[in-house]
Amino acid sequence: MNLRRAKRYHVKKQDIPHIVEGTIGRKEVIYGARALNARFPDWLDKHTEDYDVFSHTPRKDALQTERALDTHFGGDYFKTEPALHKGTWKVKSKQTGQGVADFTKPEGKMPSSTWIRGKRYVNLGWMEQRARKVLKDPESKYRHDKDRDAIDRIQLYKKESGKGKKIKRIARMIG
C-alpha cells in the first residue's frame, strides 16, 4: 500500500466503530466484549477493536458493512472473508489485517437481548452461561483466561449494581 492510502486509513480509522454500528440492523444482536461494555461502568470495560454480531444472514451483513466502510474511506480498504468457524464472516482491514466485525449465524434461535442506545445486545445471563460452558470445554483452553475475566467482570457488575439498587430503595423508603 502506498503512503497516501496508509495516511487516509489512519486518519479515518477512528470512524470505524460509528460506520459498523450504523450497519447493524434491528434484527441483529451484538455479543462479546461490546455487549458487556455497553452495560458496564468505564472501570469494568475491556478494550476491544471489533464487533461480534449475531445475524441470520452473516455473509450479506458482512458484505454490507464492508461496502459502507469502503465508501466512507473512498476506496477498497476492507475485505470480507469466511472465518474458521462455520457460519461466521469477518470484515477485515486490508491496511492492517485487523478484524473490525464478525457476523455469525446463531445456532438455533437468536439469544435473548436488551435494547441499549438503539442496538440489541445479548443479555448478561446468556454471556455468563456461554462463558461457563466454554470453561468446561478443554478444547477451548485458548479462551479460558478471557472467559474467566468476563465472568469476574459480570459478577463485579452484578454486585456493584445491586448495591446501587439497595441504596436507591433505602433512599426511597426514608425520603
Secondary structure, 3 states (H helix, E strand, C coil): CCHHHHHHHHHHHHHHHHHHHHHCCCCCEEECHHHHHCCCCHHHCCCCCCEEEECCCHHHHHHHHHHHHHHHHCCCCEEEEECCCCCEEEEEECCCCCEEEEEECCCCCCCCEEEECCEEEECHHHHHHHHHHHHHCHHHHHHHHHHHHHHHHHHHHHHHHHHHHHHHHHHHHHC
